[in-house]
Amino acid sequence: MARRENPEINAGSMADIAFLLLIFFLVTTTMNVDSGISKKLSEKPPEDYVPPIIKEKNIFEVNLNFRNELQVEGERMEIEDLKDAAIAFIDNGGGEGKIEEGVKTGPCTYCKGERSESSSDHPNKAIISVQSDRGTEYGTYLKVQNELLRAYTVLRNRLSQERYGMSFDKLEEAYKDDRNNEALKKKVEDIKTAYPQIISDAEPTSSN
Amino acid sequence: MSKFRKKKKGMPAVNTASLPDIVFMLLFFFMVTTTMRETELQVENPRLPSATEVKKLEHKSLVSTIYVGKAKDIKYGDSYNRIQLNDKIATADDVPAFIINERSKVSEAEVPFMTTSIKADIESNVGTITDIRLKLRDVNALKISYSASKGDGN
């Protein structure tokens, strides 16, 4: 009688294990979120639009040729060095800032650059102009854009750390979590106006 | 006493009562992780460049995607500059119509928040991207995002 008895493995907790696994995967898998470098295009200029005259020293010229070679301000450069060169240019602060609605922004008080006469006046005047060739590879082009954005991130983080004791990334994150916080909004705007991202794309050349 | 000894004999069958649980678990897992693609890719899945300064795209319904890459169908040639809109290969001239069509799907108040995501292969040419960009500017679709994966950038 007792010989036939099949002792069954208790499977009552199997469901629990399964649910545990399910929850584990639910928590750990990140859904494939689209991410990318965001950019805002400039609006189409009217027919009779005359571009303002910008001083040569306020333009940081970045050229990319169809062989994916980089040239900055007339000299060849490796992509690795681009970030530092861009930082030096933006943060130069050699003169007065631009006049916004009749209010002078004055010289850049937070810049830590060389204040050289031959480089940019103020971060809000410093324009980075990227000119590429139609044959340039998109991967290289985006790498250059990324390096330039990184330069701005470094500067913004530095200023934010000095003024508010936390990096700009953290500041923005905090603002994202709390959209109604006016104080945070002001801080974010403040840093953004201190180092505005002015990257323009020039009409690409076509070599062939 | 003898009762205890006798229990050792006999092979107990593995209980399969929890098999449905496991199957359901797998089902849920795949349901969660699979992102549905509304359009079938006509170009080879673009090898996205990697970048450090990426931002996540929010509000999926407000994003229209343009693919650029090598066409799967050989009749379109083997360059990495084919543009896919919706589910067919198109040219840059078709971009405005595509954007206007996308706009009609959302309410008017949300139109300014629409973003165009450009998913281009790393070997695509800047010329193609510029053509798209100029067309986007013509129809005032000014928010764009160059799709890139988060990486160390080098």
Interface residues (C-beta under 8 A of the other chain):
Chain A: A2 R3 R4 E5 N6 P7 E8 I9 A11 M14 A15 A18 F19 L21 L22 F25 L26 T29 M31 N32 V33 D34 S35 G36 I37 S38 K39 K40 L41 S42 E43 K44 L64 E80 S132 D133 R134 G135 T136 E137 Y138 G139 Y141 L142 K143 Q145 N146 E147 L149 R150 T153 D201 E203 P204 S206
Chain B: K3 K6 K7 K9 G10 P12 A13 V14 N15 A17 S18 D21 I22 F24 M25 F28 F29 V32 T33 T35 P49 A51 T52 E53 V54 K55 K56 L57 K60 V63 T65 V68 T115 S117 I118 A120 D121 I122 E123 S124 N125 V126 G127 T128 I129 T130 R133 L136 R137 D138 N140 L142 K143 I144 S145 Y146 S147 A148 S149 K150 G153 N154
